[in-house]
Amino acid sequence: MCNQDHCLALVARLVLCCLGPVALISGCKDPGPTTYVVTGAITYKGKPLPTGIVTFESPRYRSATSSIDSEGRYRLETIEGEHGVGVIANREVNEKGFEGLPEYEPIVPRRFNFPSSSDIMVTVEQISENKIDIKLE
């Protein structure tokens, strides 16, 4: 039989032996590719888009997404290279729609919603901050 201090020491050793390697391995993960900041403004028919989401899609890496603020500005981080761009923006048209939920209508044509259908391509460069304004017509 062991006293309480001895048992606690054994438990501590067991925890360190089992969890120590896990902590070391998890700290050695590949950080992934270098990303670069992209900022800009999105306009539709010459006016700032007051709401929405913008998505940059690269064939080599996961998509990067940002909300669009009331002045049409966005900020995201993604890898360098060519990206397709999608923009989704809706406005509330009725506070009480089906089952009491608000109803929305698109602000921009649906073709802009997905990078595959928007035909908008941008290039992110290997610089600390890319400024890319997006004009939807």
Summary of the structure (lengths in Angstrom):
residues: 137
radius of gyration: 24.2
end to end distance: 80.3
largest distance: 81.0
contacts: 349
relative contact order: 0.21
helix: 24%
strand: 42%
